[in-house]
Amino acid sequence: MFKKLFCFSIFIATIISCSEKEKIAIETKKPNIIYIMADDHTSQAFGIYNSRLASLNPTPNLDKIANEGIIFDNCFVTNSICTPSRATMITGQYSQANGVLDLEGHIPPERQYLPQEMKKLGYEAAVVGKWHLEDEPATFDYYAVLPGQGKYHNPEFIVQGDQEWPKNRIQTKGHSSDNITDLTIAWLKDKRNKDKPFFLMHHYKAPHDDFEYAPRYKDYLKNTYIPEPASLYENGNNGSIATRGANDSLLRVVGSSVSKRNIVRSMGMRIWSDEYTKISNPEFDAAKSISLDITDKEYTHKTYQEYLKRYLRCVKGVDDNVARLVKFLKEEGLYDNTIIVYTGDQGFMLGEHDYIDKRWMYEESMRMPFFVRYPEKIKAGTRTDAIINNADFAPTLIDLAGGTAPEQMQGNSFKTILETGKEPKGWQQSTYYRYWMHMAHAHANPAHFGIRTKQYKLIFFYGKYWVDTKDPNATWNKKSWGNKFDMDTPAAWEFYDLSKDPKEMNNAYNDPAYKDIIKELKKQLKTKRKSLNEEDGSKFPHIQKVIDEHWND
């Protein structure tokens, strides 16, 4: 009898021991991480950000994910252009530190810090979709990436193989948003190491211009009026001599437009063309879509409506494909143990101030959508106005994976904000921005930098390319289309009180009431530039000269 009792006790102890081990294993199991990024998906094109477009319900599936986690209202990009923004996300560094100032920059494998760190923490790392950093994403365990910008329809993808980068390619059929999701699901289902947690960067090409949507969306919003920004027609006191020129002399060439204002690059020049439309909508006939015998205002209205419908059709494709990815995760039992991050690579101008594209430090270009879902640690329905930027992404992802960001990263982890919804003591109260390129690609944005707090924004347009084009020995890319790097533009300051002027319709730099505030912001800006290695000094003396001459204007 004693022997039976002893054996039974051992059996019970074994069961308890096993269950405890299973419990510990579950508690210590690292979460998977999916970082989803759509190219140029701006915060105006969501329901959750309450913009003029929210009533159109453009992102029902993304909104659902966002509302199950935390939404950031003050997430900003540090340099609003594709390659530099992506470089900052991968390195956790600002542009001057990582060396990627413009679209011609690249990040070699040894500086692909984020996947390096995730792999050290036991993760399998993969990237699918738009990469746009030129060098091979060799630090990742798996990749299937678009060459450069890639194509919207029937795109090729560069993959690992026997040949050297970038020769190994696969051909797909259909729309890139569908293809990218197909490749991601295939990797998650059959190709990953299921004994490891995964870190997946899932990057859509959409809704980058020229907004070539999947044909199934050709009637989406067809008969719907798209709300228009008032500043499309009347821009108030936005801007300065830097953006408008003396006596508005630069209005025709600075800042690509919706209207006919910019005579070098406007939306109508491309959108009323069969070239970017026929696959998406075979019924489209450019000759019948727009008449030349209308007023300029009517032309602007029709162009805006067509522009936004194409843009939102691309957004619709992203939203539907994220829903498809979520469905797969749920079916595989992966959903609740996967941290889902969603963002764009920057903001985008959707006609505000009669601008298209990004690059500007104005709100719609600088602000990024950003939300995170992870029910184990993040309370549903959380919202925060804490300031974060894309240099903070890598340190935060590493922190969430159980690691510590390496010293070379300049960003700050906001893991505490994710888990509590509150800013920790001493959290950053401002963010720095710098657009380096200057008068590029006929979008023609003057180079500038600045600082944004929760209430104020201060911008300095210094109006010079980062290469000194007046130096006879200087070299730069003179072949790239639409660049006027050697065209200096006027230097000027702009200041906006965002609490009173959220649409940035009044440059109040010369208002005496803000004299002390501007002085303090300049002090903070100088300190921040120094701490981030963003000063010009001996590296760019031709720019430093302009700064010195106009700092106290």
N, C-alpha and C positions, 0 to 999 in steps of 0.2 A: 504493500500500500504506500509506504514511504517513498519507494522508488518511483511509483506512478505519479505521486504528487510532485516529486522533484523534477521529473521529466516535463510535467505539465507547466511547472513554474518556469523552467528553461524556455519552453515553447512560447509562453506569454511574454517573457522578457525579450525574446528574439523579435516577436511581433512589435512590441513597443519600441525596441531599438530601431527596427526597420522603418517604422512610421516616423520616428523622430528624425532619422536620416533623410527620409523623403521630405519632411517638413523643412529641414535645414536646406536641402537642395533646392526646394521651391523658393525659399526665402532669399537664397544667395544667387539664384539664377539671374544672369544679367539680361536686361531687356534688349530686344532688337531695336534698331533705330532706322527709320526711313525718313530721309530728308528729301522732300519734294519741292522742286523749284520750277516755276514756269517763267519763261523769258518775257520780260516787260509786262507781267501781270500786275497792274497797279491797284492800289487800294480803292480807287473810285469804282472799280469793276467787281465789287463784292456786295452782298447784302449786308454783311456784318459791320461795314464801315459807314453805313448811313449816308452815302453820297447821293447825288442827284440821280444816279443810276440804280440805286438800291431797289426802287419800286419795280424795276424790270425783273427782279429775282434772277440775276445772272449766274449765281453760284449756289444753288440749293444744297448740293452734296458737300461742297467745301464748308458752307456755313454750318452744316450739321456737325462736322468734325470740330470746327472751331468752337461751337457752343458746348461741346463735350469736354473742352479743355480751357486753356487760357488764351486770351486775345490781347495782343500788344497794340496800343493806340499810338505809340511814339517809337516806332522802329524806323531807322534811317540808314540810307546807304552812304558810304564815305566818298564814293566817286561814281557817279551815275552813268556808267557805260559798261557794256558786257564784260569784256576781258578783265579790266581792273577790278570790277566787283567780284567776279569769280575767283580771281587771284587772292583777294582779301579774305574770302570765305575759306579757301583752302589753307592759307598760311596764318590766318589770324593777325595779319599785319596790314598797316596802311600802305598806300601805293609807293611812297618813296622807300620805305623799308623793304618791301618785297620786290621792288624794281619794275613793277608793271604799271606804267603811267598811262598807257594808251592801248589801243586795239592791236598794236604790233608787239606787245609784250608776251612773255611765255613763262611757264613755271616748270622747270625740269624736275624729274622724279625726286632728286635729293631735297627739294624744297616743297614737296607735297606733304606738308607736315600733318594735316588732319588724318588722312588714311594711315600714315606711319604710326601715329599715336594710337589709333583705334586698333590696329593690328597688334601692337604691344600689349593691349588690354585683352587680347584673346578673340577679337572680332574678325570675321571674314568681311573684307571690304569690296564693294562693287560700285561701279558708276555706269549708268545707262542713259543715253540721250545726248543732249547738247553738252559738250565739254568746253570747246572754244578757248583752250589754253595752249594750243599749238603742239607742245611736246606730248609724248606718250604718257598716258596716265598709268605708268608702269608700277607705281606703288600699290595700286589696287590689285586684288586677287583676280578680279574679273572686270572686263569692260566691253561695252558695245556702244560706241560713241559716233556721233555725226561728224563728218569731215567739215571743219570750219563751222559756218552757219548751218550747213546741211540743207536739204530740200524738204519742202512741205509734202510733196507728193512723190511716192515711190522712192524713198530715200535709201541711200547706201549707208552702211554702218561699218566703222573700223573695229575689228575684233582681234583677239590674240590669235596667233598662228605661226606657221613655219617661216614666213617672210618677215623682214624687218618692218618696223612702223614707218609709214601707215599703209602698207601694201595689202595686208589681209583684210578683205572686205566681203560683206554679204549684201545681197540686194533684197529689198523688201518691196511689197506692193501695197498700195493704199496710202493712208494719211499718216504723217509722222507721229501724231499724238496716239493713234491706235498702235502703230508699230512699236513705239517706245514702251507702251504698256504691255504689249505682247512679249517683248524681250525680257522685261522685268519679271513678269509672271512666270515665264519659262525658266528663268534663273532661280527664282524662289522655289519653284516646284521640283525641278529636276537636276539643277547644276550646282547648287551650293552644298557646302559641308553642313549637314544638319546637326552635327555634334557641336557646332559653334554658334554663338549669337551672330547676327549679321548687321552690318552697317551699310546701308544702301543709299546712294545718291541717285535720285530718279528725276531727271531733268527734261522738261518739255521744251521744244523749240517754240511752240505757240505761247502767247499770241504776238510774236515778233512780226514786224512788217516784212513782206507786204500782205499779211493777213489772208493767206490762202487757206480757207477753211475746207473741211471735208464736205463733199457734195451733198451729203444727207442733210446738211444744215442750210441749204440755199434759201429755204423759205422761212427760216427762223427769224422772227422780228420783221418780216417783210413789210407788213402793213402797220407797224408800230412806230409811233413818234418817239424819238430818243430825246430826252431832256437836254437842253443846250446850256452851256455856261454863259452867263451874261458877259463875261470878259472876252468871249469870242468876238463880240462886236464893239464893245466899249471897254478899253483897258485902263481907264482912270489914270491914276498917277503911279502905276506900276512901272518899274524900270528906272533907267537913268541915262545919262549921256553915254554910258558904256554899252547899253543895249539898244539905244535909239539913235545915238549920234547927235551932234550939234544941230539944232533945228530939225530934228528927226531925219537927218541925212542918211542914217544907216538902216532905217526901217525896211527898206526894200531888199536888204541882203543879210541882215542878222536875224537868226532864229527862224527855222523852217516853219511854214504856216499851214493852216487849213485853207484860209482865203488866198486870194491872188496877191496878197501883200508882198510875200517874198518872191521875187522874179526869177530866182535861181532854183529853189526847191520848195514846192508846195504840194499838199496832199493831192490836189486835183490833177497834177501832172502825171501821177502814177496810178491813181485809183480809177480814173476814167480811161482805162486802157485795157484792151483784151489780154495783154501779156500776162497780167497777174490774176486773171479771173476765169479764163476759159475752162480750166480743169475743175475748179470749184463750182462753177455755174456755166455749163455749156450754152445755156439760153441767153447769157449776157451779151449785149450788143452795145459796145461803147458809143457808137455813132447815134444810137437812139436813147441813150441813158442821160445825156446832158446836152443842153442847148446853149449855144453861144449867145443867143438872143435873149438874155436875161440880165437882170441887174447884178452887180457884184455881191450884194447882200443875199440875193436868192441863190447865186452860185455857191456862196459860202455855206448857206443852209443845206443845200442838196449834197454838197461834198461832205459836210460834217455827218449828215444822216447816213450816207453810204459808208463812210470811214468807220463810224461807230458800229454799224451793223456787221461789217466784216470782222472788226476787232472782237465783238462780242460773240460772233459765231465761232471764232477760234477759242475764246474762253469757254464757251459751251462744250466744245470738244474736250478740253482739259478737265472740266468739271465732271463730265460723264465718264471719262477714263479713270479719274480718281475713284469714282464710285465703283467701277469695275475692279480696281485694285483692292479696295476695301472689302468688296464681296469675296474676293479670293482669300484675303487674310482671315476673314471670319470663317469661311468654309474649312480652312486649314488649321483653325484653332490658334492663330497667331495674333489676332487683332488686339486683344487686351494686354498682351505682354510686348507690344511694339510701340515705342515712342514714335508718334507721327508729327513731323514738323512740316509746315507749309509756308512758302514765301515766294517772292519774285526775285529776280536778280537786281532789280531796282524799281523805281516807280516809272510813270509814263505820263506824258502830257496828252490829254484827250480833248484838245481844243481850248483849254484854259489859256487866257492871254493870247489867243490865236497861235498857240504853239503846238507842234507835234513832236514825237520822239521824246528823248529824256535829256540828260546832260546838265540841265539847269539845277541850281540849288533851290529853285522854287518848290513849294510843298509837294505838288503832284508828281514831280520827278524824283525828289529826294526821299519821300516817304515810301516805305516798303510794307506790304502786308506781312504779318507774321503771327502764327498761332501754333500751339503745341497741344497735342492730346496724349495723355498717359494717365488713365484712371487710377492707377495704383498710387501715384504721387501728386497728381494735379486735380484739383477740385473743379468739376464741371461748372461752367457759367462764370469763371473768373475773368476779370478784365483789369488791365493795369495801364497807367500812363507813364510808367517808368521809361526812361530814355535808354534804348539800346541801339547798337548799329551792327553792321555785318562783320566787323572785326571781332565782335563778341561771340559770333556763332560757334566757331571752332573750339574756343576754350569751354563753352557751355556744353557742347556735345561730348567733349572729352570728360568733363566733370560728371555728366549724366552716366557715362560708361564706367565710372569708378576711378578715373585717372586725374592727373593734374597737368594743366597746360604747360608746355615747355617755356623756358624763359624768353625765347625769341618772339613769342606771341605777344602782341600789344593789346589785344582785346581782354575783356573781363567776363568771367563766367557769371551768368544771371540765374544759375540753378536755384538759388534761394528764392528768387522772385517767382520762378515757375512753381515751386512747392508751397509758397506761402501767399503769393499774390501781393506781397508787400516789398518795398525797397529796403534793403539792409542799410544800416547806418553808414554814412559816408559814400553812398552810391552816386555815380556820376550824374551831374545835373545839366550837362550839355553834351553836344556831339560836334565833331569837326567834319568839314566837307572840303574836298578840293577836286575840281575838274581841270585836268592838265592840258587837254588836247589843243584847244584854240582853233576856231574857224575851220572845223573839219567837215568833210563829206557834204558840203553845201547845207548842212544843218546850221553851220556857222554860229556856234556858241562861243563867245569870248571866254578865255580862261579866267577862273576865279576861285576864291576860297572863302570860307566863313565859318561862323559858329551859330549853333541853334540851341536855345534853352527851351524850357516848356512854354515860355511866354514870348521870347524875342528871337529875332533872327538878324544877324549882321553879315553882310556879304561885301567882299572887296573884289572888284573886277580889275585885274591888272593888265589884261589885254595883250599878252605875248605868249608865243609858243615856248615850250620848255627848252627847245634848241634855239640858240641865238642866231636867228636867220640873217642878221646883219654882219655876222662874222664870215669873212670870205673863205675861211678854212672849215667852216661847219658843214656837216653832212646830215641829211635827213631824207625821208622818202618823198621825192618830188613827183612820183608817178601815180600815187594813189588818187583816185578820182575825187574831184570836188574839194580838195584841200587848199586853203589859203593861209598856210602857216606863217607866211612872211607878211601878212597884213596885220599890222598893229592896230589895235582899237583903243579908244579912250579909257583912261583909268577913272574909276568912280566907286563910291560907296553906296550901298543900299541898306536900309533898316526898316524892319516891319514889326509892329506890335501885334502879335498874333492873337492876343486876347481880345483886341478891338477890331482887328483887320485880318481875320483868318484866310481870306481869299487873296491877300497881298495886293491890294488895289491902291495902297498909298505908301510910297517910299517916304518915310518920315525922318530921313537922315538929317535934314536941315531944320527940323522942328526943335526950337530951344528947349522945349519941355523934356526932351529926351537926352539932353547934353550929358548929364551925369551917368545915365544908363549906358549910353554908347561908349563913354570913356571906360567904364568898368568892363564892358564886353570886349573892348580892344585889349584891355589888360589880360582878360581871360584867354582871348584868342592867341595872344603872343605866348603866354605860358603853355597853352595846349600845343601850339606848333613846335615849341622847343621840346616838350616832353615826348612828342610822337616822332621826332626826327623829320619834321615836315618843313623845317626852315629852308630858305634858299641860299643865303650867305654866299660862300665861295663856289658852291656847286652851280648855281644859276645867278651869277652876278647881274645879268641884264634884267632879271626879274626883281632882284633885291633892290636895284636902283629905283625902280618904279615904286616899290613898297616904301622905301625911305622918303621919296619925294612926295608921296601922297598920303602917308599914314595919318597926318594931322589935318588933312583937308576938311 
